[in-house]
């Protein structure tokens, strides 16, 4: 029994040693495999390229259609409105009369100034003839004095009268010029009673009515151009490309999605607005005048806005 017991014990011991050796090999392999994984991950991280940054779509900028010339026509003097020549919606040309103020007093002043001018001109003609006669008398006195037939006193009197006639003539010449200036002044005041269009366009608003009393500086009409249409907007400082004159701009009417208009940049502010970090840009619509478009219509300005470094 002892012999067989020793054999069994030796067999069990050998099996235990074999199991321990197998476990050690398995642990070493697992450790080695685990230790190699960080290198593989690091290598993969360094060799895989990152996807490119997405390019932003063009950014719509809200704005409105406008024109360069749109002003309120104000009264240049006090007066009573006696007539309205043009009303809202009327097309006008430059210097067309929009309305009139009472000018009866000025018309009377103009008549008087013209009469005064005629009197001055007639007196001027008389003084010219008188001067001619005085000069002739002075010359005769000179000849008589040379011949010893006249005294020195008579010569001096003739000279005095000739000089006096000349001075009178110059005085009437100045008076004629003054009367002409007075007529011009009254004509200017009469013209100021006419409310005129400063440029061709349309009357978009009327502030006054007939019989109304207005003072100097009161708004009477608003006149606006209808073309060429422009749009003013701001482009961020970091936009790409930067705005330049002649660059093309897309416009989309706010009320008509999909209708794209074309404009070109005509003005770019030489400075950047520090409050918004942006350029002030004005673009003008291209192509023939479209009667459907009016100043004040809302539009979306489509401008490329991909950030990039500033040009050197």
C-alpha positions in Angstrom: 0.0 0.0 0.0 2.8 2.3 0.8 4.3 1.9 -2.7 1.1 2.6 -4.5 0.4 5.6 -2.2 3.7 7.1 -3.1 3.1 6.7 -6.8 -0.3 8.4 -6.5 1.2 11.3 -4.5 4.0 11.8 -7.0 1.4 11.9 -9.8 -0.7 14.5 -8.1 2.3 16.6 -7.3 3.5 16.5 -11.0 0.0 17.5 -12.2 0.0 20.4 -9.8 3.3 21.6 -11.1 2.1 21.4 -14.7 -1.0 23.5 -13.9 1.1 26.2 -12.2 3.4 26.4 -15.2 0.6 26.7 -17.6 -1.0 29.5 -15.6 2.3 31.4 -15.5 2.6 31.3 -19.3 -1.0 32.5 -19.7 -0.4 35.4 -17.4 2.7 36.5 -19.1 1.0 36.5 -22.5 -1.9 38.5 -21.3 0.4 41.0 -19.7 2.5 41.4 -22.8 -0.6 41.8 -25.0 -2.0 44.4 -22.6 1.2 46.3 -22.4 1.3 46.7 -26.2 -2.2 48.2 -26.6 -1.3 51.8 -25.6 1.4 51.9 -28.3 -1.1 50.9 -30.9 -3.6 53.4 -29.8 -1.0 56.2 -29.7 0.1 55.3 -33.2 -3.4 55.3 -34.5 -4.0 58.7 -32.9 -1.0 60.3 -34.5 -1.6 58.9 -38.0 -5.4 59.4 -38.5 -6.0 62.9 -40.1 -8.7 65.1 -38.6 -11.7 66.1 -40.7 -11.5 69.6 -42.2 -13.5 72.4 -40.6 -16.8 73.0 -42.2 -17.0 76.1 -44.4 -19.9 78.3 -43.2 -22.7 79.0 -45.7 -23.2 82.6 -46.9 -24.8 84.7 -44.1 -27.9 86.7 -44.9 -27.8 90.3 -43.6 -31.2 92.0 -43.1 -31.4 95.5 -44.7 -33.7 97.6 -46.8 -33.6 99.1 -50.3 -32.8 102.8 -50.3 -31.8 105.7 -52.6 -29.1 108.2 -52.3 -31.3 111.3 -52.5 -34.4 111.6 -50.3 -35.0 114.9 -48.6 -37.7 117.0 -46.9 -38.3 120.2 -48.8 -38.7 123.0 -46.2 -40.0 126.6 -46.5 -37.4 129.2 -47.0 -39.6 132.0 -45.6 -42.7 132.7 -43.6 -46.0 132.8 -45.5 -49.4 131.4 -46.2 -49.8 128.4 -48.6 -52.0 129.5 -51.5 -51.7 126.5 -53.8 -50.5 122.8 -53.9 -49.1 122.0 -57.3 -48.1 118.4 -56.7 -49.4 115.8 -54.4 -48.2 112.4 -53.0 -47.3 110.0 -55.7 -46.7 112.6 -58.3 -43.6 112.3 -60.5 -41.5 115.5 -60.6 -38.5 116.9 -62.4 -35.8 119.0 -60.9 -37.0 122.6 -60.1 -40.7 121.7 -60.6 -43.0 123.8 -58.4 -44.6 121.7 -55.6 -46.5 124.5 -53.9 -46.7 128.3 -53.6 -46.8 130.8 -50.8 -48.5 134.1 -50.9 -46.2 136.6 -52.7 -48.5 139.6 -53.3 -46.5 141.9 -51.1 -43.3 140.9 -52.8 -44.9 141.5 -56.2 -45.7 145.1 -55.2 -42.1 145.6 -53.9 -40.9 144.3 -57.3 -43.0 146.8 -59.2 -41.6 149.6 -57.1 -38.0 148.5 -57.5 -38.4 148.3 -61.2 -39.9 151.8 -61.3 -37.0 153.1 -59.2 -34.6 151.5 -61.6 -36.2 153.3 -64.6 -36.0 156.6 -62.8 -32.4 156.1 -62.0 -31.6 155.1 -65.5 -33.3 158.2 -66.9 -31.4 160.4 -64.5 -28.2 158.6 -65.4 -28.8 159.5 -69.1 -29.5 163.1 -68.1 -26.2 163.3 -66.1 -24.3 161.8 -69.0 -25.6 164.6 -71.3 -24.9 167.2 -68.6 -21.4 166.0 -68.2 -20.9 166.2 -71.9 -22.1 169.8 -71.9 -20.0 170.8 -68.9 -16.9 169.3 -70.4 -17.5 171.3 -73.6 -17.9 174.5 -71.6 -14.7 173.8 -69.7 -12.8 173.3 -73.0 -14.2 176.6 -74.4 -13.0 178.4 -71.2 -9.6 176.9 -71.7 -9.4 178.2 -75.2 -10.6 181.6 -74.2 -8.1 181.7 -71.4 -5.3 180.8 -73.7 -6.4 183.6 -76.0 -6.6 186.1 -73.1 -10.4 186.5 -73.5 -11.4 184.9 -70.2 -10.3 185.2 -66.6 -8.7 182.5 -64.4 -11.8 182.6 -62.2 -14.1 181.8 -65.2 -11.8 178.8 -66.1 -11.9 177.5 -62.5 -15.7 177.7 -62.4 -16.0 175.8 -65.6 -13.6 173.2 -64.3 -15.6 172.9 -61.1 -18.9 172.4 -62.9 -17.4 169.7 -65.2 -15.9 167.8 -62.2 -19.3 168.1 -60.3 -21.2 166.7 -63.3 -18.8 163.8 -63.4 -19.3 163.0 -59.8 -23.0 163.2 -60.1 -22.8 160.8 -63.0 -20.9 158.3 -60.9 -23.5 158.6 -58.1 -26.4 157.8 -60.5 -24.4 154.9 -61.9 -24.1 153.5 -58.4 -27.8 154.1 -57.8 -28.7 152.2 -60.9 -26.6 149.3 -59.7 -28.3 149.5 -56.3 -31.8 149.4 -57.9 -30.8 146.4 -60.0 -29.6 144.6 -56.9 -32.9 145.5 -55.1 -34.8 144.0 -58.0 -32.7 140.8 -57.8 -33.2 140.6 -54.1 -37.0 140.8 -54.4 -37.0 138.3 -57.2 -35.1 135.9 -55.0 -37.6 136.3 -52.2 -40.5 135.7 -54.7 -38.7 132.5 -55.9 -38.5 131.4 -52.2 -42.3 131.4 -52.1 -42.1 128.6 -54.7 -41.5 125.2 -53.1 -39.5 123.4 -55.7 -38.2 119.8 -56.2 -34.5 119.7 -55.7 -34.1 116.7 -58.0 -36.1 114.4 -60.2 -38.1 111.8 -58.4 -41.5 111.4 -56.8 -43.4 113.2 -54.0 -43.7 110.6 -51.2 -45.3 112.8 -48.5 -47.1 116.2 -48.2 -47.0 117.9 -44.9 -48.9 121.1 -45.7 -52.4 122.1 -47.1 -53.8 125.2 -48.7 -54.4 128.1 -46.3 -51.9 126.9 -43.8 -49.4 129.3 -42.3 -45.9 128.1 -42.4 -42.7 129.4 -40.9 -39.2 129.4 -42.2 -37.7 125.9 -41.9 -41.1 124.0 -41.7 -41.2 120.8 -43.7 -43.6 120.9 -46.6 -42.9 118.0 -48.9 -40.8 114.9 -49.0 -39.2 114.1 -52.4 -37.4 110.8 -53.1 -35.6 109.3 -56.0 -36.9 106.0 -57.2 -33.7 104.8 -58.8 -30.9 103.8 -58.7 -31.7 101.6 -55.8 -29.1 100.8 -53.2 -28.7 98.7 -50.1 -26.6 99.6 -47.1 -25.3 96.8 -44.8 -22.4 95.9 -42.5 -19.9 93.1 -43.1 -18.0 91.7 -40.1 -14.3 92.5 -40.0 -13.3 88.8 -40.0 -15.4 88.0 -43.1 -13.9 86.4 -46.2 -13.5 88.0 -48.7 -13.3 91.6 -47.5 -15.6 94.0 -49.3 -14.1 95.9 -52.3 -15.6 98.2 -54.8 -17.1 96.2 -57.7 -17.7 93.0 -55.8 -21.0 91.3 -56.5 -23.6 91.0 -53.8 -26.8 88.8 -53.8 -30.1 90.3 -52.6 -33.2 88.3 -51.8 -36.5 90.1 -51.2 -37.9 89.4 -47.8 -41.4 88.8 -49.2 -40.4 86.8 -52.2 -38.1 83.9 -51.2 -36.0 82.6 -54.0 -36.0 85.9 -56.0 -32.4 86.8 -56.1 -31.3 90.3 -57.3 -27.8 91.4 -58.1 -25.9 94.4 -56.8 -22.4 95.7 -56.9 -20.5 97.4 -54.1 -20.0 101.1 -54.8 -18.8 102.3 -51.5 -16.8 100.8 -48.6 -16.1 102.6 -45.4 -12.4 103.3 -45.0 -12.8 102.6 -41.3 -14.2 99.8 -39.1 -17.0 100.5 -36.7 -15.6 99.7 -33.2 -19.0 99.0 -31.8 -19.8 96.2 -34.2 -16.3 95.3 -35.6 -17.7 95.6 -39.1 -17.5 97.6 -42.4 -20.2 99.9 -43.6 -20.9 98.9 -47.2 -23.2 100.3 -49.9 -24.1 98.3 -53.0 -26.2 99.4 -56.0 -28.6 97.2 -57.9 -27.5 96.4 -61.5 -29.6 95.9 -64.6 -32.6 97.8 -65.9 -34.9 99.6 -63.5 -37.6 97.3 -62.1 -40.9 99.1 -61.4 -41.8 96.5 -58.8 -39.0 97.5 -56.6 -39.4 100.5 -54.2 -37.2 102.2 -51.6 -37.9 100.8 -48.2 -38.5 97.2 -49.2 -36.9 94.7 -46.9 -34.1 92.5 -48.4 -31.6 89.9 -47.2 -28.1 90.6 -48.3 -26.2 87.4 -49.0 -22.5 87.9 -48.3 -19.8 85.2 -47.9 -18.7 85.1 -44.3 -16.0 82.4 -44.0 -13.5 83.8 -41.4 -9.9 84.0 -42.5 -6.8 86.0 -41.7 -6.6 89.7 -42.7 -4.8 90.6 -45.9 -1.4 92.2 -45.4 
